[in-house]
Each structure stands twice: as C-alpha cells, then as structure tokens.
Amino acid sequence: MQDIEISANDFYEVSSGINISNGSNNIRILRNRINSISEGIDISYFTGSLINKGLIANNFIYLPENSYNATGLNLSYVSYLQVFFNTVKIGEGNNNTSSKAFSLTGTISNTDITNNIFCNFGIGYAYYLSSSGSPTQSDYNSLFTAVIT
C-alpha cells in the first residue's frame, strides 16, 4: 500500500468518518473534523515501521446523541502508530453502555497515545482497552465519562 494522507476535511452527518483496513507504510490522518452517527476514525490491521510510523493527529470527532454503539477513535491490530492531540466527544444522549470515545482492541505494539481528550458524556467508556499488548506510551490524555461501567 502506498502512503496515505487524509487531512483538513469536514465529514458531516455521516454514518462512519474514516475507515482504513489492511494498511502499511506511512499513513497520516490530520486536522479533520468528523460529525458522525456511529464511528469517527477506525484503523485496523495497520503495520507501520520504525522509520514510517503512522500518525493520527489534531482531529476533532463528535458523535452526537444517539443509541448506537458509538466509537470515536478505534484502533485494532496496529503497530508503529502515533495518536496525538485529538479530541473525541460522544454526546450526552448516547444511551449505549458499549459506546467508547477511544478503543484499543486486538494486538497492539509500538503505539503512542499522547495529549488527547477522550470524553464520553453518555453512559459508556472514555478509554477502552481489550487487547494483547498495550500502547508503548499512553500519557497526558484527558479522560471523562459520565457513568462508570
């Protein structure tokens, strides 16, 4: 797969914002605004390298009030990926206990999660981790959830 850059876009009232699967090499998702029904950014089966790390940075994701299993930023089976300075908000009317502002699932390695804001004003998770492995670094993130599940 060639290098991919998705930057400075507005996605408004879409069911899913940015979805990338089976990627490798350099991926950059920068400065996007996503107003979605159920999913903001979903990256699965991405493998970068020490030289070509993927970057998800400076995105704003808003999932307004709904009853869907909303997921703002989902990473599944990823390596060599950096997630910096993103803001994810799930609206207060979201009544699904499985909703997640940020989610890490599957095998995760060499992944840095730094300086993000993950808010779930509904009844789900702010930061959800269900994977083998863990982020190399997860620091300076602001987390908020209205109800602990």
C-alpha positions in Angstrom: 0.0 0.0 0.0 1.2 3.5 -0.8 1.5 6.3 1.6 -1.9 7.7 2.6 -2.8 11.2 3.8 -6.2 12.4 4.8 -6.2 16.0 6.0 -8.2 19.1 6.5 -11.6 17.5 5.7 -15.1 18.1 7.1 -17.3 15.0 7.4 -20.8 16.0 8.5 -23.7 13.6 9.4 -22.0 10.5 8.0 -22.5 7.0 9.4 -18.8 6.5 9.5 -16.0 9.0 9.1 -12.6 7.5 8.1 -12.2 3.8 7.8 -8.8 2.2 6.8 -8.1 -1.5 6.9 -5.0 -3.6 6.0 -2.6 -0.7 5.7 1.1 -0.5 5.9 3.8 2.1 5.4 3.1 5.8 6.1 -0.4 6.8 7.0 -1.3 10.4 8.1 -4.8 11.5 9.3 -4.5 15.1 10.2 -6.8 18.1 11.0 -10.1 16.5 10.1 -13.5 17.4 11.7 -15.9 14.5 11.8 -19.5 14.7 12.9 -20.7 11.1 12.7 -23.6 8.9 13.7 -21.7 5.8 14.9 -17.9 5.9 14.1 -15.3 8.6 13.8 -11.9 7.1 12.8 -11.4 3.3 12.5 -7.9 1.9 11.8 -7.5 -1.9 11.7 -4.6 -4.1 10.7 -2.1 -1.3 10.2 1.6 -2.1 10.3 4.0 0.8 10.2 7.7 0.7 10.8 10.2 2.4 13.0 11.0 4.8 10.1 7.4 5.1 8.7 5.2 5.4 11.7 1.5 6.2 11.1 0.2 9.5 12.6 -3.3 10.4 13.7 -3.2 14.0 14.9 -5.2 17.1 15.5 -8.6 15.6 14.6 -11.9 16.6 16.2 -14.6 13.8 16.3 -18.1 14.4 17.6 -20.7 11.6 17.8 -23.9 13.3 18.9 -26.8 11.9 20.8 -28.0 8.5 19.5 -28.4 5.0 20.7 -25.8 3.4 18.5 -22.7 1.6 19.8 -20.7 4.7 19.0 -16.9 4.5 18.8 -15.0 7.8 18.3 -11.5 6.5 17.6 -10.9 2.8 17.2 -7.5 1.1 16.7 -7.4 -2.6 16.2 -4.4 -4.8 15.4 -2.0 -1.8 14.9 1.7 -1.3 15.3 4.0 1.7 14.9 1.2 4.3 15.2 1.2 7.7 16.9 -2.0 9.3 18.2 -1.5 12.9 19.3 -3.7 15.9 20.1 -7.1 14.5 19.1 -10.4 15.4 20.7 -13.3 12.9 20.8 -16.7 13.7 22.2 -19.6 11.3 22.5 -22.9 13.2 23.2 -24.8 13.0 26.5 -27.8 11.4 24.9 -25.9 8.3 23.9 -27.5 5.5 26.0 -25.4 2.6 24.8 -23.2 1.2 27.6 -20.8 -0.1 24.9 -20.0 3.3 23.4 -16.4 4.3 23.5 -14.6 7.6 22.9 -11.3 5.7 22.4 -10.9 2.0 21.8 -7.8 -0.3 21.5 -8.5 -3.9 20.6 -6.6 -6.8 19.1 -2.8 -6.9 19.1 -1.2 -3.5 19.8 2.5 -2.7 19.7 4.8 0.3 19.4 1.8 2.7 19.6 1.9 6.1 21.3 -1.3 7.7 22.7 -0.4 11.2 23.9 -2.1 14.5 24.6 -5.6 13.6 23.6 -9.0 14.4 25.0 -11.4 11.5 25.2 -14.9 12.3 26.5 -18.0 10.2 26.8 -20.9 12.2 28.1 -23.2 9.2 27.6 -23.0 6.0 29.6 -20.1 4.3 28.0 -16.3 4.4 28.2 -13.8 7.2 27.7 -10.8 4.8 27.1 -11.4 1.2 26.4 -8.5 -1.4 26.2 -9.1 -5.0 25.2 -6.0 -6.2 23.5 -3.0 -8.4 23.8 -0.2 -5.9 24.3 -0.6 -2.3 25.3 0.4 1.1 24.0 4.1 1.8 24.2 3.1 5.1 25.7 -0.2 6.5 26.9 0.3 9.7 28.7 -1.1 13.2 29.2 -4.5 12.2 27.9 -7.6 13.8 29.5 -10.4 11.3 30.1 -14.0 11.9 31.1 -17.0 9.6 31.3 -20.4 10.5 32.8 -21.0 7.0 34.2 -18.5 4.3 35.1 -19.4 1.0 33.5 
